[in-house]
Amino acid sequence: MRKLIESTHVSLGGEIGSPQWAFPYLNEEHHDYAKRLLFAADALLLGRMTYEGLSAAYPAMTGYDSGVPSDFVERMNSIPKYVASTTLRETVWNATVIDGDVASFVADLKQQPGGNIIKYGNGPLDATLMKHGLIDEFHLLMTPVAVGRGQHMFEAIENEPALNLVDVTQFSNGVVILTYTPR
């Protein structure tokens, strides 16, 4: 069975909605980590807002000029993407809007042969995925920036799911990746 892994940049204040504060911390260690995660996957699962942001940025990136390694950009642009949205009707960037019940679609996708499924961002889609026990791992990239205002981690979640810390990765610039699994 394929794993669904969520990877999200989060400030010390729990803010996730405008992660420009993370850009100065995207060093070689981060790129290596992000590439290992992405290249172990063969599909992306995205909410509408994350899809719209990424699909506007990645197709325009060329080589390392953007600060992102070219092989990462190529993989992001080529990998199939599945978008959960009740309003989006058309997509670009090798993406498909999920038609029907998102939880059933993701459960079926996880049963198909293949690599991991990566979900970037955290928002309303997480409420559905967590309610149905579909997220296997959370990779929270805790960035040493104190941001208090904005969209916060898990603000769309109504219950309080317990998580187990299964790994900690520390970068030399102070970023700590906390990996959790559902309890």
C-alpha positions in Angstrom: 0.0 0.0 0.0 1.2 3.5 -0.9 1.9 6.0 1.9 0.3 9.5 1.9 2.9 11.9 3.3 2.1 15.5 4.1 5.0 17.9 4.0 4.4 21.4 5.3 6.6 24.4 6.2 5.5 25.8 9.6 6.8 28.8 11.6 7.4 28.7 15.3 4.0 30.4 15.7 2.3 27.7 13.7 1.7 29.9 10.6 1.6 28.1 7.3 -0.4 30.3 4.9 2.3 32.6 3.6 5.6 30.7 3.9 7.8 33.3 2.2 9.5 33.4 5.6 10.9 30.0 4.8 12.7 31.0 1.6 15.9 32.1 3.3 16.1 28.7 4.9 15.9 26.7 1.7 19.5 25.6 1.6 21.3 22.5 0.2 20.2 20.4 3.1 16.6 21.3 2.5 16.9 20.7 -1.3 18.4 17.2 -0.6 15.6 16.3 1.8 12.9 17.6 -0.5 14.3 15.7 -3.4 14.4 12.4 -1.5 10.8 12.9 -0.5 9.6 13.9 -4.0 11.6 11.3 -5.9 10.1 8.5 -3.7 6.7 9.6 -4.8 4.9 9.2 -8.1 1.8 11.5 -7.4 1.0 14.7 -5.6 -2.3 15.4 -3.8 -3.1 19.1 -3.4 -5.9 21.3 -2.1 -7.1 24.0 -4.5 -5.1 26.9 -2.9 -1.8 25.0 -2.8 -2.4 23.8 -6.4 -3.1 27.3 -7.6 0.1 28.6 -6.0 2.4 25.8 -7.2 0.9 25.6 -10.7 1.5 29.4 -11.1 5.1 29.1 -10.0 6.7 25.8 -11.2 6.0 25.9 -14.9 7.8 29.3 -15.1 10.9 28.0 -13.3 13.9 27.2 -15.4 17.0 25.4 -14.0 18.6 26.6 -10.8 17.8 30.3 -11.7 14.8 30.0 -9.4 17.0 28.8 -6.5 15.4 25.4 -6.8 17.4 22.5 -8.3 16.4 21.8 -11.9 15.8 18.1 -11.4 13.3 19.0 -8.6 11.6 21.5 -10.9 11.4 18.9 -13.7 9.9 16.3 -11.3 7.4 18.7 -9.9 6.3 19.7 -13.4 6.0 16.1 -14.7 4.5 14.1 -11.7 0.8 13.5 -11.9 -1.2 15.7 -9.5 -4.7 15.2 -8.0 -6.5 18.3 -6.8 -9.3 18.3 -4.2 -11.7 21.2 -5.0 -15.4 21.9 -5.2 -14.9 25.0 -7.3 -12.1 24.2 -9.7 -13.2 22.8 -13.0 -10.2 22.9 -15.3 -6.6 22.3 -14.6 -3.2 22.6 -16.2 0.2 21.3 -15.0 -0.5 17.6 -15.4 -3.3 17.8 -12.8 -6.7 16.2 -12.5 -9.6 17.5 -10.3 -10.9 14.8 -8.0 -14.5 14.0 -9.0 -16.7 12.8 -6.3 -15.9 11.8 -2.7 -12.3 12.8 -1.9 -11.8 10.3 0.9 -12.9 7.4 -1.4 -10.7 8.6 -4.2 -7.6 8.9 -2.0 -8.3 5.5 -0.3 -8.4 3.9 -3.8 -5.3 5.8 -4.9 -3.4 4.5 -1.9 -4.3 0.9 -2.9 -2.9 1.3 -6.4 0.7 0.1 -7.0 3.3 2.8 -7.0 5.4 5.1 -4.9 4.4 7.4 -2.1 1.9 10.2 -2.6 3.0 13.6 -1.4 0.6 16.3 -0.1 2.1 19.8 0.3 0.3 22.3 2.5 -2.2 22.0 5.3 -5.8 23.2 5.2 -9.4 22.1 4.7 -8.4 19.0 2.8 -6.6 17.7 5.9 -9.9 17.6 7.9 -11.3 15.1 5.4 -8.1 13.1 5.1 -7.5 13.0 8.9 -11.1 12.1 9.6 -10.8 9.0 7.4 -7.3 8.1 8.6 -5.7 8.6 5.2 -2.5 10.5 6.1 0.3 8.1 7.0 3.0 10.7 7.9 3.3 14.4 8.6 6.7 16.0 7.8 6.6 19.4 9.5 9.4 21.6 8.5 9.7 23.8 11.6 11.4 27.0 10.6 13.0 29.2 13.3 10.9 32.3 12.5 8.3 33.7 14.9 5.2 34.4 12.9 1.9 34.7 14.8 -0.6 36.0 12.3 -2.0 34.2 9.3 -3.3 30.7 8.5 -2.3 28.3 11.2 -1.5 24.6 11.2 -4.5 22.4 11.6 -7.0 25.3 12.0 -9.5 23.4 9.8 -9.3 20.3 12.0 -12.2 19.9 14.5 -11.1 16.9 16.5 -7.7 16.6 18.3 -5.9 13.7 16.7 -3.0 12.3 18.7 0.3 11.9 16.8 3.5 10.0 17.5 6.9 11.6 16.9 8.8 9.0 14.8 11.8 11.1 13.5 13.6 14.4 14.0 16.0 15.8 11.4 17.9 19.0 12.2 19.5 21.2 9.6 22.5 23.4 10.3 20.4 26.5 9.8 18.0 25.7 12.6 15.2 24.1 10.6 13.9 21.0 12.3 11.8 18.4 10.5 9.4 16.7 12.8 8.0 13.5 11.4 4.8 12.3 13.0 2.4 9.3 12.3 -1.2 9.1 13.6 -1.5 7.3 16.9 
